[in-house]
Amino acid sequence: MLKRFGENYDTRIRNKAGLKKMKMIEGLLQSEDHCRITDFTFELRLCGKNGCDLCLSIGRNVRTPEVNINGKNLREEILDWMVLPVLDPDDSNHYLSTEVARKLIKSKPITFTELKEMIPNSKLDSAEKKSMKTAKAIDKAAGKNFHYSKVRDVVSCDYCGAISCIFSNKAVGKPGGPSQTSLDRLRVSLEKGHVCGRDLTKKFERKGFLHKDRYLLWGAN
């Protein structure tokens, strides 16, 4: 497929400098209309613009029709980029939900460069690097208590979607561990909603559940 796209494509080229020998592929990767790359994502797309040389060189154009479904243009939805994380302007500890982030990106608008700057990078940000180092130390100190085999349930934040784990050192129903009734009551409590920072297990700790603040190994916080 890539050979069809660029006649100079060479599987032996594995570095950025070698892209200069493959002009069409270099153009694709450098095109803001066709490619987006972050530390965590890699996206390629057809741009949908009439007469685009890159799309023509791929050998096809966008086939999705211009129709509206549930108030949204199907063609625009298909061609849209992945929604990258957007920090909540009112709460620096949270990211906006996907739907809210999408609307904000389009309404402001927020550029791709600005979106990349919102992604934490411990290699470039000294404060983030220090925070990661502290978090790793805390998680290491937690030891075996927070091994993944001890996860009894999971819950997601209603606001940002981040996942929390409910741990117990002893198995449910075993001596020193939570009873099935306690676990059921905790689950009923979770059904009422959960956001990051809410203490899930404070009133259940004496029932055998473990409590842990939010760090790399995400506990029941």
RODO-2510 file (C-alpha; in nm, 4 decimals, decimal comma):
residues 221
     n   res          X          Y          Z
     1     m     0,0000     0,0000     0,0000
     2     l     0,2742     0,2459     0,0974
     3     k     0,4706     0,1477    -0,2139
     4     r     0,1718     0,2510    -0,4230
     5     f     0,1500     0,5778    -0,2339
     6     g     0,5196     0,6678    -0,2695
     7     e     0,7357     0,5013    -0,5322
     8     n     1,0463     0,5729    -0,3210
     9     y     0,9090     0,3991    -0,0126
    10     d     1,1828     0,1934     0,1554
    11     t     1,1180    -0,0352     0,4542
    12     r     1,4813     0,0038     0,5600
    13     i     1,4333     0,3728     0,6400
    14     r     1,3441     0,4025     1,0086
    15     n     1,4451     0,7602     1,1003
    16     k     1,3182     1,1102     1,0395
    17     a     1,6153     1,2102     0,8260
    18     g     1,5351     0,9293     0,5829
    19     l     1,1920     1,0781     0,5108
    20     k     1,3543     1,3231     0,2708
    21     k     1,4076     1,0328     0,0346
    22     m     1,0326     0,9598     0,0381
    23     k     0,8778     1,2924    -0,0614
    24     m     0,5134     1,1907    -0,0765
    25     i     0,5186     1,0143     0,2608
    26     e     0,7117     1,3046     0,4127
    27     g     0,4472     1,5417     0,2790
    28     l     0,1693     1,3296     0,4280
    29     l     0,3274     1,3208     0,7744
    30     q     0,3978     1,6944     0,7699
    31     s     0,0532     1,7966     0,6467
    32     e    -0,1647     1,9535     0,9176
    33     d    -0,4724     1,8556     0,7147
    34     h    -0,3788     1,4882     0,6997
    35     c    -0,1660     1,3937     1,0005
    36     r    -0,1558     1,4585     1,3738
    37     i     0,1076     1,3119     1,6055
    38     t     0,1371     1,3403     1,9840
    39     d     0,3308     1,1359     2,2407
    40     f     0,0257     0,9087     2,2691
    41     t    -0,1563     0,9265     1,9353
    42     f    -0,0951     0,8950     1,5629
    43     e    -0,3736     0,9931     1,3212
    44     l    -0,3976     0,9937     0,9428
    45     r    -0,7010     1,1038     0,7463
    46     l    -0,8278     1,2176     0,4107
    47     c    -0,8880     1,5909     0,4246
    48     g    -1,1973     1,5945     0,2019
    49     k    -1,0885     1,9039     0,0093
    50     n    -1,1468     1,9062    -0,3653
    51     g    -0,8317     1,8744    -0,5734
    52     c    -0,6042     1,7775    -0,2829
    53     d    -0,2841     1,6262    -0,4291
    54     l    -0,2192     1,4077    -0,1250
    55     c    -0,5679     1,2586    -0,1261
    56     l    -0,5416     1,2007    -0,5020
    57     s    -0,2035     1,0314    -0,4591
    58     i    -0,3600     0,7911    -0,2082
    59     g    -0,5967     0,6993    -0,4881
    60     r    -0,9328     0,7786    -0,3368
    61     n    -1,1433     1,0593    -0,1970
    62     v    -1,3910     1,0826     0,0880
    63     r    -1,6985     0,8779     0,0037
    64     t    -1,9108     0,9716     0,3041
    65     p    -2,2134     1,1733     0,1839
    66     e    -2,3096     1,5190     0,3071
    67     v    -2,6093     1,4177     0,5170
    68     n    -2,7280     1,5265     0,8613
    69     i    -2,8118     1,2653     1,1238
    70     n    -2,9395     1,3729     1,4660
    71     g    -2,8325     1,7289     1,3912
    72     k    -2,4740     1,6345     1,2973
    73     n    -2,3123     1,6283     0,9544
    74     l    -2,2021     1,2705     0,8870
    75     r    -1,9152     1,3722     0,6572
    76     e    -1,7761     1,6179     0,9134
    77     e    -1,8014     1,3575     1,1898
    78     i    -1,6091     1,1009     0,9830
    79     l    -1,3348     1,3509     0,8955
    80     d    -1,3053     1,4997     1,2425
    81     w    -0,9895     1,4496     1,4468
    82     m    -0,9762     1,2537     1,7702
    83     v    -1,0773     1,4690     2,0669
    84     l    -0,7590     1,5297     2,2666
    85     p    -0,7695     1,6033     2,6435
    86     v    -0,8704     1,9593     2,7325
    87     l    -0,8039     2,0905     3,0832
    88     d    -1,1059     2,2178     3,2713
    89     p    -1,0535     2,5966     3,3013
    90     d    -1,2283     2,5885     3,6409
    91     d    -1,0499     2,2824     3,7837
    92     s    -0,6869     2,2125     3,6941
    93     n    -0,7130     1,8595     3,8390
    94     h    -0,9685     1,7525     3,5791
    95     y    -1,0073     1,7311     3,2047
    96     l    -1,3352     1,8100     3,0331
    97     s    -1,5606     1,5307     2,9113
    98     t    -1,5171     1,4322     2,5465
    99     e    -1,8406     1,5988     2,4385
   100     v    -1,7709     1,9266     2,6201
   101     a    -1,4101     1,9270     2,4984
   102     r    -1,5211     1,8781     2,1375
   103     k    -1,7569     2,1759     2,1563
   104     l    -1,4916     2,3960     2,3203
   105     i    -1,2253     2,3019     2,0637
   106     k    -1,4563     2,4064     1,7818
   107     s    -1,6015     2,7186     1,9436
   108     k    -1,2826     2,8915     2,0599
   109     p    -1,1195     2,7357     1,8506
   110     i    -0,8259     2,5583     2,0194
   111     t    -0,5323     2,4840     1,7902
   112     f    -0,3554     2,1491     1,7704
   113     t    -0,0419     2,3113     1,9168
   114     e    -0,2420     2,4344     2,2164
   115     l    -0,3972     2,0901     2,2636
   116     k    -0,0549     1,9227     2,2684
   117     e     0,0590     2,1641     2,5400
   118     m    -0,2244     2,0399     2,7639
   119     i    -0,0889     1,6825     2,7594
   120     p     0,1410     1,6261     3,0608
   121     n     0,5011     1,5619     2,9591
   122     s     0,7427     1,4587     3,2327
   123     k     1,0351     1,4831     2,9875
   124     l     0,9888     1,8543     2,9194
   125     d     0,7985     1,9810     3,2247
   126     s     1,0152     1,9868     3,5392
   127     a     0,7104     2,0262     3,7659
   128     e     0,5423     1,7252     3,6026
   129     k     0,8641     1,5257     3,6295
   130     k     0,8876     1,6053     4,0023
   131     s     0,5210     1,5161     4,0516
   132     m     0,5700     1,1799     3,8773
   133     k     0,8751     1,1043     4,0916
   134     t     0,6768     1,1761     4,4098
   135     a     0,3830     0,9665     4,2900
   136     k     0,6077     0,6698     4,2094
   137     a     0,7632     0,6879     4,5569
   138     i     0,4207     0,6867     4,7223
   139     d     0,3034     0,3944     4,5122
   140     k     0,6205     0,2011     4,5897
   141     a     0,5648     0,2577     4,9621
   142     a     0,2121     0,1190     4,9287
   143     g     0,3723    -0,2142     4,8448
   144     k     0,1650    -0,5264     4,8043
   145     n    -0,1498    -0,3675     4,9470
   146     f    -0,2331    -0,2219     4,6088
   147     h    -0,1477    -0,5120     4,3838
   148     y    -0,3936    -0,5400     4,0964
   149     s    -0,4982    -0,8875     4,2141
   150     k    -0,6582    -0,7137     4,5130
   151     v    -0,8939    -0,4963     4,3050
   152     r    -1,2538    -0,5766     4,4028
   153     d    -1,4362    -0,3237     4,1853
   154     v    -1,3799    -0,0234     3,9594
   155     v    -1,5623     0,3062     3,9195
   156     s    -1,5246     0,5909     3,6724
   157     c    -1,5454     0,9634     3,7424
   158     d    -1,8765     1,1054     3,6207
   159     y    -1,6906     1,4211     3,5244
   160     c    -1,3694     1,3243     3,3451
   161     g    -1,4043     0,9472     3,3068
   162     a    -1,0869     0,8608     3,5023
   163     i    -1,0948     0,5146     3,6572
   164     s    -1,0650     0,4401     4,0306
   165     c    -1,0097     0,0970     4,1827
   166     i    -1,1566    -0,0401     4,5045
   167     f    -0,8940    -0,2508     4,6855
   168     s    -0,9113    -0,4882     4,9777
   169     n    -0,6076    -0,6675     5,1150
   170     k    -0,8103    -0,9749     5,2096
   171     a    -1,0558    -1,1424     4,9759
   172     v    -1,4261    -1,0650     5,0025
   173     g    -1,5894    -1,2916     5,2586
   174     k    -1,2583    -1,4026     5,4130
   175     p    -1,1429    -1,3219     5,7690
   176     g    -1,0126    -0,9656     5,7783
   177     g    -1,1654    -0,8858     5,4421
   178     p    -1,4893    -0,7051     5,3504
   179     s    -1,8137    -0,8952     5,3567
   180     q    -2,0204    -0,9337     5,0420
   181     t    -2,2829    -0,7146     5,2082
   182     s    -2,0282    -0,4357     5,2592
   183     l    -1,9197    -0,4587     4,8956
   184     d    -2,2831    -0,4479     4,7792
   185     r    -2,3485    -0,1387     4,9935
   186     l    -2,0406     0,0318     4,8539
   187     r    -2,1597    -0,0414     4,5002
   188     v    -2,5012     0,1063     4,5807
   189     s    -2,3206     0,4194     4,7029
   190     l    -2,1225     0,4372     4,3779
   191     e    -2,4395     0,4168     4,1700
   192     k    -2,5345     0,7578     4,3100
   193     g    -2,2358     0,9052     4,1261
   194     h    -1,8653     0,9605     4,1769
   195     v    -1,6133     1,2327     4,0971
   196     c    -1,2365     1,2341     4,1442
   197     g    -1,1387     1,3269     4,4994
   198     r    -1,4473     1,1812     4,6651
   199     d    -1,3489     0,9503     4,9489
   200     l    -1,5157     0,6270     4,8496
   201     t    -1,4190     0,4095     5,1413
   202     k    -1,3919     0,6243     5,4534
   203     k    -1,7042     0,4840     5,6116
   204     f    -1,6230     0,1371     5,4791
   205     e    -1,2578     0,1142     5,5906
   206     r    -1,3429    -0,0823     5,9039
   207     k    -1,5151    -0,3320     5,6768
   208     g    -1,1868    -0,4319     5,5149
   209     f    -1,1575    -0,1921     5,2244
   210     l    -0,8391     0,0026     5,1589
   211     h    -0,8184     0,3734     5,1019
   212     k    -0,5551     0,5463     4,8919
   213     d    -0,5107     0,8945     4,7504
   214     r    -0,4955     0,9464     4,3756
   215     y    -0,1485     0,8704     4,2414
   216     l    -0,0141     0,6531     3,9621
   217     l    -0,1651     0,3398     4,1078
   218     w    -0,5134     0,4735     4,1378
   219     g    -0,6786     0,3676     4,4616
   220     a    -1,0214     0,4203     4,6086
   221     n    -0,9991     0,7947     4,6646
***
